[in-house]
Structures are given as structure tokens and as C-alpha cells.
């Protein structure tokens, strides 16, 4: 399918940061295929630059473009973490479409780590400070937040894995002896190392 071919090409462009196909990507944001449009938008966000930002802004103000495409654009902007993307997101907080406003607030939370929800004055006060930061300081702040977030998620993941292991142990302890061997064999291919180890210990 064309969508799968385009997905592969767009992925390669993102990896290589190849700006040679910028115009084609811009044209693809008008494609009939939803997946093609989304891949093009995601790639434009990754590449950045005046033409890309201008097109992304145009998508968000075009009344003829569906809300789903706009929400995908907003989410992609949030994942970039750049100052330009943040400025575009700030502009979305004044839109009339509730879903788009909520998506913009969520994207800003992803960038900042703040949970201001739909509180426009608080977001504006935050942005007034942030927009004056030198690019280096801006990136340092984003990196610090993302590092802390990654550590927190890793801790939560480890906690969940340990909980799953305890549940397996409790289930095994209550299981009839005749069923235990088959149960252990079923765990041998589990993706979690702790559970695989449990199955052979």
C-alpha cells in the first residue's frame, strides 16, 4: 500500500534529517490518506525550519482541515520540545475547539512538566519567562525534565514488573500440583526476565 511505502520513506527522512523532500512532505499534508498526512506532519515537525513551521501553523488555522489532523499536529509539536513549537501551541490555547485546546494543553504539559490544564493565564505567565531563555538554557531545562520523567517511568515500570512477579508467585502457590508443570512451561517464553527465571527456579 502507498501509505506503508510513504511511512518507510518518511521514517528514513526523519532519521537522516533530509530536507531535500520538504516540498513533497508539505504537499503530502493534503493527502487523502490519513496515515500519509500524519506521517508527513510528524516528519515536518522533526525537520523544522521556516517552511515546515509555516505549514504546520497553516494546518492549525485552516477551517477546512479536520480536527483529527489538527490534534495529531498538536501532539507532534508537543513531542518536539522546541521553542517554536511551544509558541505555536500557546496560540492554540485561545482556539474555540475544545478538543484542540485540550490537546494543546496536554502537549504543553509534555514539554514543560507542568499541569496547568486549561488555565490560560498560568500558561501565559510561564511562557513569558520561558521565551526569554537562551536556546541553550531552554534545551537544558527540557533535557532535565525529560531525564527526571524517564527515571520516574523506569521506577514505575520496575514496580509493575515486581507486582506481576508476586502475582505469578501467589497464583503458582495456590495452583493444584498437577497444573504446576504446565504453568511453569508457559512462563519459560515470557518477555520479562524475572518471570522466566521464576519458571526455572
C-alpha positions in Angstrom: 0.0 0.0 0.0 1.1 3.6 -0.7 0.7 4.5 3.0 3.2 1.9 4.1 5.7 2.9 1.4 5.3 6.6 2.4 5.7 5.6 6.1 9.0 4.0 5.3 10.3 6.9 3.3 9.2 9.4 5.9 10.9 7.4 8.6 14.1 7.4 6.6 13.9 11.2 6.1 13.5 11.7 9.8 16.5 9.6 10.6 18.7 11.3 8.1 17.2 14.8 8.8 17.0 15.1 5.0 15.5 18.5 3.9 15.6 17.7 0.2 12.0 16.4 0.2 10.5 19.3 2.2 8.1 20.4 -0.5 6.9 16.9 -1.1 6.2 16.5 2.6 4.3 19.8 2.6 2.2 18.6 -0.3 1.6 15.3 1.5 -0.1 17.1 4.4 -3.1 17.4 2.0 -3.2 13.7 1.0 -6.4 11.8 1.1 -4.9 9.1 3.3 -5.0 10.0 7.0 -1.9 7.9 7.7 0.1 9.7 4.9 -1.0 13.1 6.3 0.1 12.1 9.8 3.5 10.8 8.7 4.1 14.0 6.7 3.2 16.2 9.7 5.3 14.2 12.1 8.3 14.4 9.7 7.8 18.2 9.2 7.9 18.7 12.9 11.2 16.7 13.1 12.8 18.6 10.3 11.7 22.1 11.4 12.6 25.2 9.6 10.6 28.2 8.4 8.7 26.4 5.7 7.8 23.5 7.9 6.6 25.7 10.8 4.6 27.9 8.5 2.8 24.9 7.0 2.1 23.4 10.5 0.7 26.7 11.6 -1.5 26.9 8.5 -2.9 23.4 9.2 -4.0 24.5 12.6 -5.9 27.6 11.4 -7.4 26.1 8.3 -11.1 25.6 8.9 -11.3 23.0 6.1 -8.9 20.6 7.8 -10.4 18.0 10.1 -10.0 18.1 13.9 -8.2 14.8 14.0 -5.4 16.0 11.7 -5.1 19.2 13.8 -4.9 17.2 17.0 -2.2 15.0 15.5 -0.3 18.1 14.5 -0.6 19.5 18.1 0.6 16.2 19.6 3.6 16.1 17.2 4.5 19.6 18.1 4.4 18.7 21.8 6.9 15.9 21.2 9.4 18.2 19.6 10.0 20.3 22.7 11.3 23.3 20.7 10.6 26.9 21.4 9.0 27.5 18.0 6.7 24.5 18.6 5.8 25.8 22.0 4.9 29.2 20.6 2.6 27.6 18.1 1.0 25.5 20.9 0.5 28.6 23.0 -1.5 30.1 20.2 -3.8 27.1 20.2 -5.0 27.7 23.7 -7.2 30.5 22.5 -9.0 28.4 19.9 -12.7 27.7 20.1 -12.5 24.0 19.5 -12.4 22.3 23.0 -10.6 19.2 21.8 -7.8 21.2 20.1 -7.4 23.4 23.2 -7.2 20.3 25.4 -4.7 18.7 23.1 -2.6 21.9 23.1 -2.6 22.0 26.9 -1.6 18.3 27.1 1.2 19.0 24.6 2.5 21.9 26.7 2.4 19.7 29.8 4.6 17.2 27.9 7.1 19.9 27.1 7.1 21.7 30.5 6.2 19.0 33.0 3.5 21.4 34.4 -0.1 20.5 34.9 -1.8 23.8 34.3 -4.7 22.2 32.3 -6.8 24.8 30.5 -5.6 27.7 32.8 -4.5 30.2 30.1 -3.2 32.9 32.4 -0.8 30.4 34.1 0.4 29.2 30.8 1.0 32.7 29.6 2.9 33.6 32.7 5.1 30.5 32.3 5.7 31.3 28.6 6.6 35.0 29.3 9.6 33.7 31.3 10.5 30.7 29.1 10.5 32.6 25.8 13.3 34.9 27.1 15.6 32.0 27.8 18.6 31.5 25.5 18.2 28.4 23.4 20.9 26.6 25.4 19.1 27.2 28.7 15.8 26.2 27.1 17.2 22.9 26.0 18.9 22.3 29.3 15.5 22.7 31.1 13.8 20.4 28.6 16.5 17.8 29.0 16.4 17.9 32.8 12.6 17.4 32.8 12.7 14.6 30.3 15.5 12.8 32.3 13.6 13.0 35.5 10.5 11.8 33.7 12.4 8.8 32.2 13.7 7.9 35.7 10.2 8.1 37.2 8.7 6.0 34.4 11.5 3.4 34.8 10.8 3.2 38.5 7.1 2.7 37.9 7.9 0.0 35.3 10.1 -1.9 37.7 7.4 -1.6 40.4 4.8 -3.0 38.0 7.1 -5.9 37.0 7.7 -6.8 40.6 4.0 -6.7 41.2 3.3 -9.0 38.3 6.0 -11.4 39.6 4.4 -11.5 43.0 1.0 -12.3 41.4 2.6 -15.2 39.5 4.1 -16.5 42.7 0.8 -16.3 44.5 -1.1 -18.0 41.7 1.5 -20.7 41.5 1.4 -21.4 45.3 -2.4 -21.9 45.1 -2.4 -24.0 41.9 -3.0 -27.8 42.1 0.2 -29.8 41.8 -0.9 -31.4 38.6 -1.1 -28.0 36.8 2.2 -26.5 38.0 4.5 -28.1 35.5 2.4 -26.9 32.5 2.2 -23.4 34.1 5.9 -23.1 34.5 6.5 -24.2 30.9 4.1 -21.5 29.7 6.2 -18.9 31.6 9.5 -20.0 30.0 9.0 -17.8 27.0 7.8 -14.7 28.9 9.3 -11.4 27.8 10.2 -10.5 31.4 13.5 -12.0 32.6 12.3 -12.2 36.3 9.3 -14.3 35.3 11.5 -16.5 33.1 13.9 -17.0 35.9 11.0 -17.8 38.3 9.8 -20.5 35.9 13.1 -22.4 36.1 14.0 -21.8 39.8 
